Amino acid sequence: MSVVIGMGLAILIGLAAMASCNHLVRRLNALRDRRAAPTDLDICQGIAAASSDHDHRA
């Protein structure tokens, strides 16, 4: 009987560890994606660079 209880506890602990690890991986991926995405400043600088290039050609 105690072997069954021990196995059940081991499975529960394993599932809890997998869930927390999965949560950490998701948070790290979200941080990485947020850093890779262009910010408003990048977009504004791109628009400014494009408009200044257009002014030089005119």
URNOR-V540357 format. One record per residue. N is the residue number from 1. PHI is phi in degrees with one decimal (none if undefined). PSI is psi in degrees with one decimal (999 if undefined). Layout:
BEGIN
n phi psi
N PHI PSI
N PHI PSI
END
This chain:
BEGIN
n phi psi
1 none -43.6
2 -66.8 -27.4
3 -65.9 -40.8
4 -64.2 -43.1
5 -64.7 -42.0
6 -63.5 -41.4
7 -64.9 -40.9
8 -63.1 -42.6
9 -64.7 -40.2
10 -63.0 -40.6
11 -65.5 -43.1
12 -63.5 -42.3
13 -64.1 -40.9
14 -62.3 -42.9
15 -65.0 -40.3
16 -64.6 -40.4
17 -65.2 -41.6
18 -64.1 -40.8
19 -65.1 -42.9
20 -69.0 -37.1
21 -65.4 -42.4
22 -62.4 -39.4
23 -63.4 -43.5
24 -63.4 -41.4
25 -62.5 -41.5
26 -62.7 -42.4
27 -64.8 -41.5
28 -64.3 -40.7
29 -65.0 -39.3
30 -64.3 -41.6
31 -63.8 -42.6
32 -64.7 -42.4
33 -65.6 -37.6
34 -66.4 -37.0
35 -70.6 -34.2
36 -77.7 -26.1
37 -70.8 143.2
38 -66.0 136.9
39 -87.3 171.8
40 -60.4 -37.5
41 -63.4 -42.9
42 -60.3 -42.0
43 -65.5 -43.4
44 -63.8 -41.2
45 -65.3 -37.0
46 -65.1 -40.5
47 -66.5 -41.9
48 -64.1 -41.7
49 -65.3 -40.3
50 -67.0 -40.4
51 -71.8 -33.6
52 -71.0 -35.2
53 -63.1 -39.9
54 -65.1 -39.2
55 -65.1 -37.0
56 -68.1 -32.6
57 -75.4 -27.7
58 -75.6 999
END
